[in-house]
Amino acid sequence: MLTKKDIRREFLEKRLNTPTEQITTLNAQLLAQCRLLDFSPYKLAHIFLPIREKKEVDTHAIVDQARATFPALQWVISRSNMSNSTMLHYLWEQNTVLEKNAYGIPEPAGGILISPADLDLVFVPLLAFDTAGHRVGYGKGMYDRFLEQCRPDVLTIGLSLFDPVAGIADIGPWDVPLNIVVTPNTIYHFTKS
């Protein structure tokens, strides 16, 4: 079993070395899987915007599809403070101005602040995940801190272009598994303990 550091390095390299055409195909397949999810019970959904240079999941397509199918669902995006690894969350409206931060992440310039406790659903970025629903992110812990501020019943959905690893060697008590991970071929459901 590999550590988060090893998995992080392996999957970032794997994603970066995957040809762009294949990434486009994987994103289309992942979007088709997301269409199988029912978002009608939810009012506020948080989503991350992709760092295109790192070939992250195309969440714009997911939001466009969901906006057409579930028009009552409102979307929230974050602005990061890298100095203290925290985020502020803003309603993503039609007129929201996006700016890329130093890491290439599109972020809202401002807008209506939303409390994490008001969110019903959070799409969580990841580099990899295991068969128990634990995720490996970029290692800054920002989403771990953010998810601690959300309600216990918030639905967490990871998005991955690749299948899970068997396990992660250094899972700690703060590592709470996701409820769902969507991949291009499968939707995995996990039970939080």
DODRENMAR-903607 format. One line per 8 residues: number of its first residue (from 1); for each residue x, y, z of C-alpha. Coordinates in nm, 2 decimals, decimal comma. Example, Ala and Ser with C-alpha at 12.3 -4.5 7.8 and 13.67 -1.06 7.14 Angstrom:
// DODRENMAR-903607
1	1,23 -0,45 0,78 ~ 1,37 -0,11 0,71
This chain:
// DODRENMAR-903607
1	0,00 0,00 0,00 ~ 0,13 0,34 -0,09 ~ 0,13 0,66 0,11 ~ -0,06 0,98 0,01 ~ 0,26 1,14 -0,10 ~ 0,35 0,85 -0,34 ~ -0,01 0,83 -0,47 ~ -0,02 1,20 -0,52
9	0,30 1,20 -0,73 ~ 0,19 0,89 -0,93 ~ -0,16 1,01 -1,02 ~ -0,06 1,37 -1,09 ~ 0,20 1,23 -1,33 ~ -0,05 0,99 -1,48 ~ -0,30 1,26 -1,54 ~ -0,05 1,50 -1,69
17	0,08 1,22 -1,92 ~ -0,26 1,12 -2,05 ~ -0,31 1,26 -2,40 ~ -0,55 1,55 -2,42 ~ -0,78 1,36 -2,65 ~ -0,81 1,08 -2,40 ~ -0,88 1,34 -2,12 ~ -1,16 1,48 -2,33
25	-1,31 1,13 -2,38 ~ -1,28 1,05 -2,00 ~ -1,45 1,39 -1,92 ~ -1,74 1,31 -2,16 ~ -1,78 0,96 -2,00 ~ -1,77 1,11 -1,65 ~ -2,03 1,37 -1,74 ~ -2,26 1,08 -1,87
33	-2,22 0,92 -1,52 ~ -2,31 1,24 -1,35 ~ -2,63 1,26 -1,55 ~ -2,74 0,95 -1,35 ~ -2,73 1,14 -1,02 ~ -3,04 1,31 -0,89 ~ -2,97 1,66 -0,76 ~ -3,34 1,76 -0,72
41	-3,34 1,74 -0,33 ~ -3,06 1,99 -0,30 ~ -3,06 2,37 -0,30 ~ -2,69 2,48 -0,27 ~ -2,41 2,28 -0,44 ~ -2,04 2,37 -0,40 ~ -1,81 2,29 -0,69 ~ -1,44 2,34 -0,77
49	-1,33 2,49 -1,10 ~ -1,06 2,30 -1,29 ~ -0,70 2,39 -1,33 ~ -0,69 2,32 -1,70 ~ -0,30 2,30 -1,70 ~ -0,33 2,01 -1,46 ~ -0,59 1,84 -1,67 ~ -0,85 1,84 -1,39
57	-1,20 1,72 -1,44 ~ -1,41 1,95 -1,65 ~ -1,66 2,07 -1,39 ~ -1,79 2,34 -1,62 ~ -1,97 2,07 -1,82 ~ -2,11 1,92 -1,51 ~ -2,25 2,25 -1,39 ~ -2,39 2,34 -1,74
65	-2,57 2,00 -1,76 ~ -2,70 2,03 -1,40 ~ -2,82 2,39 -1,45 ~ -3,03 2,27 -1,75 ~ -3,17 1,97 -1,56 ~ -3,20 2,11 -1,21 ~ -3,26 2,49 -1,25 ~ -3,35 2,54 -0,89
73	-3,00 2,42 -0,78 ~ -2,77 2,71 -0,70 ~ -2,39 2,68 -0,73 ~ -2,12 2,80 -0,50 ~ -1,74 2,84 -0,58 ~ -1,45 2,93 -0,35 ~ -1,17 3,18 -0,33 ~ -0,86 3,05 -0,16
81	-0,63 3,21 0,09 ~ -0,31 3,01 0,04 ~ -0,13 3,18 0,34 ~ -0,36 3,01 0,59 ~ -0,52 2,73 0,37 ~ -0,87 2,86 0,41 ~ -1,15 2,94 0,16 ~ -1,44 3,18 0,13
89	-1,74 3,06 -0,06 ~ -1,95 3,27 -0,31 ~ -2,27 3,22 -0,49 ~ -2,18 3,15 -0,86 ~ -2,41 3,38 -1,05 ~ -2,43 3,46 -1,42 ~ -2,24 3,79 -1,37 ~ -1,97 3,65 -1,13
97	-1,63 3,76 -1,24 ~ -1,37 3,49 -1,24 ~ -0,99 3,55 -1,19 ~ -0,71 3,29 -1,19 ~ -0,51 3,28 -0,87 ~ -0,13 3,21 -0,86 ~ -0,20 2,83 -0,89 ~ -0,42 2,87 -1,20
105	-0,75 2,81 -1,02 ~ -1,04 3,02 -1,15 ~ -1,19 3,20 -0,85 ~ -1,47 3,45 -0,79 ~ -1,36 3,82 -0,76 ~ -1,63 3,86 -0,50 ~ -2,01 3,83 -0,46 ~ -2,26 3,70 -0,21
113	-2,08 3,50 0,06 ~ -2,22 3,16 0,15 ~ -2,16 2,98 0,48 ~ -2,03 2,62 0,45 ~ -2,31 2,52 0,69 ~ -2,57 2,62 0,43 ~ -2,43 2,38 0,16 ~ -2,63 2,06 0,08
121	-2,38 1,91 -0,16 ~ -2,00 1,95 -0,22 ~ -1,80 1,82 -0,52 ~ -1,46 1,75 -0,39 ~ -1,14 1,76 -0,61 ~ -0,90 1,47 -0,58 ~ -0,60 1,32 -0,75 ~ -0,69 0,96 -0,64
129	-0,92 0,77 -0,41 ~ -0,93 0,43 -0,25 ~ -1,19 0,15 -0,23 ~ -1,31 0,29 0,10 ~ -1,38 0,64 -0,04 ~ -1,08 0,81 0,11 ~ -0,92 1,07 -0,11 ~ -0,58 1,20 -0,19
137	-0,57 1,57 -0,28 ~ -0,29 1,81 -0,34 ~ -0,18 1,79 0,02 ~ -0,27 2,14 0,15 ~ -0,56 2,02 0,36 ~ -0,79 2,30 0,24 ~ -1,09 2,08 0,16 ~ -1,04 1,88 0,49
145	-1,08 2,21 0,68 ~ -1,37 2,32 0,46 ~ -1,56 2,00 0,50 ~ -1,53 2,02 0,88 ~ -1,73 2,35 0,86 ~ -2,01 2,18 0,66 ~ -2,31 2,01 0,82 ~ -2,27 1,64 0,90
153	-2,53 1,55 0,65 ~ -2,37 1,73 0,35 ~ -2,34 1,50 0,05 ~ -1,98 1,48 -0,07 ~ -1,90 1,37 -0,42 ~ -1,55 1,32 -0,56 ~ -1,48 1,33 -0,93 ~ -1,20 1,11 -1,07
161	-1,08 1,03 -1,42 ~ -0,93 0,71 -1,29 ~ -1,03 0,40 -1,09 ~ -0,95 0,37 -0,72 ~ -0,64 0,24 -0,56 ~ -0,67 -0,06 -0,32 ~ -0,58 0,14 -0,01 ~ -0,39 0,44 0,13
169	-0,12 0,35 0,39 ~ -0,14 0,67 0,59 ~ -0,51 0,73 0,65 ~ -0,57 0,92 0,97 ~ -0,87 0,99 1,20 ~ -0,93 1,32 1,02 ~ -0,97 1,15 0,68 ~ -1,34 1,12 0,64
177	-1,45 0,91 0,33 ~ -1,65 1,07 0,06 ~ -2,02 0,96 0,01 ~ -1,98 0,91 -0,36 ~ -1,70 0,91 -0,62 ~ -1,79 0,94 -0,99 ~ -1,55 0,80 -1,25 ~ -1,59 0,77 -1,63
185	-1,72 0,41 -1,59 ~ -1,87 0,38 -1,24 ~ -2,04 0,56 -0,96 ~ -1,90 0,44 -0,62 ~ -2,11 0,48 -0,31 ~ -1,95 0,47 0,04 ~ -2,09 0,47 0,39 ~ -1,94 0,72 0,63
193	-1,86 0,57 0,97
